[in-house]
Amino acid sequence: WVGLMNLENMYGTQDSLMSTFQQALQQNEQLPVYYKLTNIYQLSDKLDLAEQLYQTMTKKFSNEVQVWIRYGMFQMQHGRLEAARNLMKRSLKSLSKQQHVTIISKFAQFEFKYGDIERGRTMFESLLSSYPRCVDLWCVYLDMMIQTNDITTVREIFERAISLKVSVKKMKFLFKRYLKFEELHGSSDTVDSVREKA
């Protein structure tokens, strides 16, 4: 079906593509077919059609976190920052509370990559104030901050992370990450300092 939709997109009409798309929806699980068509539209630079399809998907699959994430990334990649930020707010109304951390974390990552780094930092800080013992969040935040090359701020975040009261296994993991960071970006003194704290 993907091959047929590609052919219809390249050589057929919009009507013939929609006919193939409808047939694919009837014979397959629907969400992956929608994803494939949005990818086809994006690769062929038909962004308006991709946008329309994403809007349909957010209505039809409003409880699917990946739909919102993909749509948000699409918006951010194409410089539609405000639209993406509004989309995140809409997604929080449609998704369950358990999915809020995932969606906010992803949109914060998009801010780091495509938007405003400070806004991304604020989003992560807000999440961490609500979920301070979530080591995965700390790690994603640290990864994003390391890419900014703001060494001092990254050290401060690592110091906050290693002061948490978490299991030995998680603490060991954080110290390994901190040590690796200092080996790459620090001096022998900073490496020794981390080893002493461990």
Buried (B, 14 or more C-beta within 10 A) or exposed (E): BEEBBBEBBEEBEEEBBBEBBEBBBEEEEEBEBBBBBBBBBBEEEBEEBBBEBBEEBBEEBBEBBBBBBBBBBBBBEBEBBEBBBEBBEEBBEBBEEEBBBBBBBBBBBBBBBBBEBEBBBEBBEEBBEEBBEBBEBBBBBBEBBBEEEBBEEBBEBBEEBBEBEBEEEBBEBBBEBBBEBBEEEBEEEBBEBBEEEE
